[in-house]
Amino acid sequence: MRSMIPVLIALGFIATGCQRKQPLKVEIIEEEAPKLATIVHVADPKATVQLVKGFYELEQNTWRWAAPKFAVTLRPPRGSDRRGAILQLTFTLADAVLSHTKSATIRASTAGVSLEPETFTKAGEYVYSREVPAKLLAGDAVTFEFTVDKWLPASEGDHRDLALIVSTIGLEVK
């Protein structure tokens, strides 16, 4: 029992020596969610959250292949809920795809409303551009779904279905 007294005294000193002179303050910092972009550059790492589906990994730090069905969420530009906007998809139709498909038709829709399709028959760089009515642009975010009717199917060497090479997708106020 006598050997316990020094241990108890030491524990008492340790316990009183570890007390804080000021109470511990805990601050809760709420991080603001990143704002959605009106124009998405698929090479921008911050834009990845807006690429909802159908996009493959970034290539050459500038573009991505898109699958036959892909979607992106955009922030409507200021005033577009009154005037409408122009949806623009900047893409390349690759020789490899077109030599297999002979043509490709792109369709876009949002909120169940289809925008006019467009058919492309030559390889090259293009902009699919369509007017979006103001009534479809209310709110903080609008998701656009795209479909391409023909594509290069997956193969042994590449497991991806390849439709378009996409560089940007965005909305411009009318």
C-alpha positions in Angstrom: 0.0 0.0 0.0 2.9 2.4 0.8 4.2 1.9 -2.7 0.8 3.2 -4.1 1.1 6.6 -2.4 3.8 8.0 -4.7 1.9 6.7 -7.7 -1.3 8.4 -6.5 0.6 11.7 -5.8 2.2 11.5 -9.3 -1.2 10.9 -10.9 -2.6 13.9 -9.0 0.1 16.2 -10.4 -0.4 14.8 -13.9 -4.1 15.3 -13.8 -3.9 18.9 -12.5 -1.0 19.7 -14.9 -3.0 18.7 -17.9 -5.9 21.0 -17.3 -6.5 23.7 -19.9 -6.4 27.3 -18.7 -8.9 28.3 -21.5 -11.9 26.1 -22.6 -11.5 24.4 -25.9 -13.4 26.2 -28.7 -14.7 24.3 -31.6 -15.5 26.2 -34.8 -17.8 24.8 -37.4 -16.8 26.1 -40.8 -19.4 25.6 -43.5 -17.8 25.3 -46.9 -19.8 26.8 -49.7 -20.6 24.3 -52.4 -18.8 25.2 -55.7 -21.0 27.1 -58.1 -21.9 25.4 -61.3 -20.4 26.8 -64.4 -22.5 28.1 -67.3 -19.9 26.8 -69.8 -18.0 23.6 -69.0 -14.6 22.9 -70.4 -14.3 19.2 -70.1 -10.5 19.5 -69.4 -11.2 21.6 -66.3 -10.9 19.4 -63.2 -13.5 21.5 -61.4 -16.0 20.8 -64.1 -15.9 17.0 -63.6 -18.8 17.2 -61.1 -20.9 18.7 -63.9 -20.2 15.8 -66.3 -23.1 13.7 -65.1 -22.7 10.6 -67.3 -21.2 9.2 -70.4 -17.8 10.9 -70.4 -14.5 9.0 -70.4 -11.2 10.0 -68.9 -9.5 13.2 -70.0 -7.1 12.9 -72.9 -4.2 15.1 -73.8 -5.4 17.5 -71.1 -7.9 19.0 -73.4 -10.8 16.8 -74.4 -12.8 13.7 -73.6 -14.5 11.0 -75.6 -18.3 10.9 -75.0 -20.4 7.7 -75.1 -23.5 7.5 -77.3 -25.5 8.9 -74.3 -24.0 11.6 -72.2 -25.3 14.3 -69.9 -24.0 17.6 -68.4 -25.5 19.9 -65.7 -25.1 23.6 -66.4 -26.0 26.8 -64.5 -28.3 28.9 -66.6 -26.8 32.3 -67.4 -28.3 35.4 -65.8 -31.5 36.5 -67.5 -31.9 33.3 -69.5 -35.1 32.5 -67.5 -36.6 35.5 -69.3 -34.9 35.6 -72.7 -33.9 32.0 -73.2 -30.4 30.8 -74.1 -28.3 29.1 -76.8 -26.9 25.6 -75.9 -23.6 25.0 -77.6 -21.8 21.6 -77.8 -18.3 22.0 -79.3 -17.0 18.6 -80.5 -15.0 16.7 -83.1 -16.5 13.9 -85.2 -13.4 11.7 -85.6 -12.5 9.9 -88.9 -12.4 6.6 -87.0 -16.0 7.0 -86.0 -17.3 8.3 -89.3 -15.5 5.7 -91.4 -17.5 3.1 -89.4 -20.9 4.9 -89.2 -21.0 7.2 -92.3 -23.1 9.8 -90.4 -24.0 10.7 -86.8 -27.1 12.5 -85.6 -27.0 14.4 -82.3 -30.0 15.0 -80.2 -30.3 17.0 -77.0 -33.1 17.3 -74.4 -33.8 18.8 -71.1 -36.7 18.4 -68.7 -38.3 16.0 -71.2 -38.2 18.6 -74.0 -36.3 17.6 -77.2 -34.2 20.1 -79.1 -33.9 19.8 -82.9 -31.4 17.1 -83.9 -28.6 17.6 -86.4 -26.9 15.1 -88.7 -23.2 15.3 -89.5 -21.7 13.4 -92.5 -18.1 14.6 -92.6 -15.3 14.3 -90.0 -14.2 17.5 -88.4 -14.8 20.1 -85.7 -18.4 21.3 -85.1 -20.7 23.2 -82.9 -24.1 21.8 -82.2 -26.1 24.9 -81.4 -29.8 25.1 -80.3 -32.1 27.6 -78.8 -33.4 26.7 -75.3 -36.7 28.3 -74.3 -36.7 30.5 -71.2 -39.3 28.3 -69.4 -36.7 25.4 -69.4 -34.0 27.6 -67.7 -35.6 28.4 -64.3 -33.7 27.4 -61.3 -30.0 27.0 -60.4 -29.2 24.0 -62.6 -30.3 22.4 -65.8 -29.3 19.0 -67.0 -28.9 18.4 -70.7 -29.0 14.8 -72.1 -27.4 14.1 -75.4 -27.7 11.1 -77.7 -25.7 10.1 -80.8 -27.4 7.6 -83.0 -24.3 5.9 -84.4 -20.9 5.3 -82.8 -17.8 3.2 -82.8 -18.6 0.2 -80.7 -16.2 -1.2 -78.1 -13.5 -3.6 -79.3 -10.9 -5.9 -77.8 -8.4 -3.0 -77.8 -10.8 -0.4 -76.4 -13.7 -1.2 -74.1 -15.4 2.1 -74.7 -18.3 2.9 -77.1 -17.0 6.1 -78.8 -19.4 8.7 -80.2 -17.8 12.2 -80.1 -14.7 14.0 -78.9 -16.1 16.8 -76.7 -14.3 19.9 -75.7 -16.9 22.3 -74.3 -20.6 22.5 -73.5 -22.3 25.7 -72.4 -25.2 28.1 -72.4 -25.1 31.7 -73.7 -27.9 34.1 -73.0 -29.9 35.2 -76.1 
